[in-house]
Amino acid sequence: MNFKNIVSIVVGMLFAAFVFQNAEMVEVRFLVWSAQASRALVLICVFCLGLIVGWFPSWMKRKECAKDEDEAR
């Protein structure tokens, strides 16, 4: 296992422990919309959204590099 995998596992375990300790219901409000949801569910959704937002620029750059590589051939 490389360092990146170990760090990912540790962060995932810490996140899971944090989520399980914060399972009570909370009110989520956005503009005129309001809903009751488990804090754990809200945390998981925000975490996943953060992963997607962080991954997207990297994916776009790799896609652009692959396109440039294909054009160079």
N, C-alpha and C positions, 0 to 999 in steps of 0.2 A: 504494500500500500504506500502510495506517495503522500506527501505532506498535505496536499490539497484535499485528498479523500479523508484523511484523519480530521482535518479542521472541519470539513463538511459534516462528518458524523458527530463531532462534539457539538457544533452549533445546532444541529438537528435535535440532539438529545436535550440540550439546554432549552431550546424552543418548546419541545414536547412537554418538559417538566413545567415550564412557565404556563403553557396553555392549560394543562390539567389542573393547575392550582387556581386558575381564573375562569371557572365554569359558570358563574352566576349570570343571570339575565341582566341585560342592559338595554337602554333605549338608544337606538341609532337614528340620528336625524341628518338629513341631507336636503337642503333647500326646503321644499314644502313636503317632502316625503319623510315619514317617521315609521319605525318598526321596532318591535321587541326581538332581540336575538341573544343567543348565548355569547358571552364574551369570548369564549374559546372559538366559536365559529367566526366571529368578527376578526379575531387575531389570525386565524388560519387564512381567511380570505385576503386580509391585508398583506400577510407574508407572501402568499402566492402571487398577488398582484405586484409586489415588489420584486419577486424573482423574475416575472415576465418583463417588467419595465427594465430591469438590469440586464436581462439576457438579450433583449431586442436589439440594442445598438451593436452588440458583439456579433449577433447573427447577421445584421445588415452589412457590417464590415467584412465578415467572412464571405458573404455572398458577392460583394463588390470585388474582393480580391480574386475570387474564383472566376468572375467574369473577365477581369483584367488578364488573368493567366490564360484563359481560353482565347482571348483576342491576340495575345502575344504569340501564340502558336501558329 
